[in-house]
C-alpha cells in the first residue's frame, strides 16, 4: 500500500477539492462540508497523519453518473438501454474498485443538477457540492480505481441533461426556488441524522457502522426505540446497496442494548 499524497497534490493543482478518505469504508477522515479546498500544506499534513488514505474529490463543479455493477445489479445495462452511447463517450471516465463506472460531466451554469439515488436502475447521480467520489489510484478491498481515459470533463449533452432533470427528485417549492440559493453552514450531528434518513447509509463497506451510528444517535437523543428502528429501515431503503432487514434489526437491537448499558452505568 503506497502513500497517495503526490496524486492528491496533483488533483489539487488541477483545481479539484481533495478529501482524504478511509481505505476500508470510504468515510471522510476530515470534516469537509462547506469548507474551502485543502491547500498543498494541508494535504501534506493530512497524508502524513493518514498515510494510507484514499483520495476523493468533492462534486462541486462537476457531477458524476455513478454506474454500479455487482451481484444482480448491472447499471451498465441501464446505460446501454438508453441507446445513446454518444452521451457518455467523450468525457472523463473511470472504473471503480468493484467494476462499476464513473462518468464525469461539467455542471451546467443555468441548470441545477441534484443528487439522485436511483436515477436509473443501478445508476445514481452524484452532484451535491458536499458529496464526493473516490478516484484513482485509490484502492478498496485490494482492488483499484482506474482511469479508463484521460479526457477533459465534458459539458453534459442537452439530451442527457433533459433526462436527468426530468427524473430529478428535488423538492420544487411554489414561487421562487429559494433552495437554489440557500446554503447550509454549521451542520451538527443532529442535522446529519436527518440527512441520513434521505441519503442512506452510504456505500458498501461502511453501511453497518453507519446504521449503528444512526441508531445510537437517535437513542442518545431519547427517540423511542421502535421509532428509531423504523427510521433506520427508511434510511436503509434509501441506501444504494441495502442491508438486509435482518442486519438492520440485529444492529438496532445491539445499539438498544448498548444504550441500556450506558444509561444503567450513568444511573439515568
JOCOR-V853325 format. One record per pair of residues at least 24 apart in sequence whose ideal C-beta (glycine too) atoms are under 7 Angstrom apart, sorted by the first residue. I is the first residue (numbers start at 1). J is the second residue. Records with the same first field share a line. If there is no record, write none. Layout:
# JOCOR-V853325
I=J + J
This chain:
# JOCOR-V853325
1=52
3=47 + 51
4=47 + 53 + 54 + 55 + 137 + 138
5=43 + 44 + 47
7=55 + 137
8=43 + 47 + 55
9=40 + 43
11=55 + 57
12=37 + 38 + 40 + 43
16=57
17=57 + 58 + 60
18=43 + 55 + 57
19=56 + 58 + 132
20=46 + 47 + 50 + 53
21=53 + 54 + 56 + 134
23=52 + 53 + 54 + 139 + 140
24=205
25=205 + 206 + 209
26=134 + 140 + 202 + 203 + 205 + 206
27=206
29=53
32=58
33=130 + 187
34=130 + 184 + 185
54=134 + 138 + 139
55=135 + 138
56=132 + 133 + 134 + 135
57=132 + 133 + 135
58=129 + 132
59=126 + 127 + 128 + 129 + 131 + 132 + 133
60=129
61=106 + 107
62=104 + 105 + 106 + 107 + 153
63=105 + 107 + 113 + 125 + 126 + 127
64=102 + 103 + 104 + 126 + 133
65=103 + 123 + 125
66=100 + 102 + 123 + 124 + 126
67=100 + 101 + 122 + 123
68=100 + 122 + 240
69=99 + 100
70=98
73=122
74=122
75=100 + 120 + 121 + 122 + 123
76=101
78=120 + 121 + 122 + 123
79=123
84=159
87=157 + 159 + 160
90=151 + 154
91=151 + 153 + 154
92=149 + 151 + 152 + 153
93=148 + 149
94=135 + 136 + 145 + 146 + 147 + 148
95=145 + 146 + 148
96=145
97=139 + 140 + 141 + 143 + 144 + 145
98=143
102=133
104=153
105=153 + 154 + 155 + 156
106=153 + 154 + 155 + 156
108=156 + 161
111=161 + 165
112=180
113=164
114=168 + 169 + 170
116=167 + 168 + 169
117=200 + 238 + 240
119=164 + 167
124=240
125=164
140=205
189=217
193=217 + 218
196=235
197=231 + 234 + 235
198=238
199=238
200=235 + 238 + 239 + 240
201=235 + 236 + 239
203=240 + 241
204=241
207=239 + 243
208=243 + 247 + 251
211=236 + 243 + 248 + 251
212=251 + 255
215=251 + 252 + 255
216=255 + 258 + 259
219=255 + 256 + 259
220=259
225=256
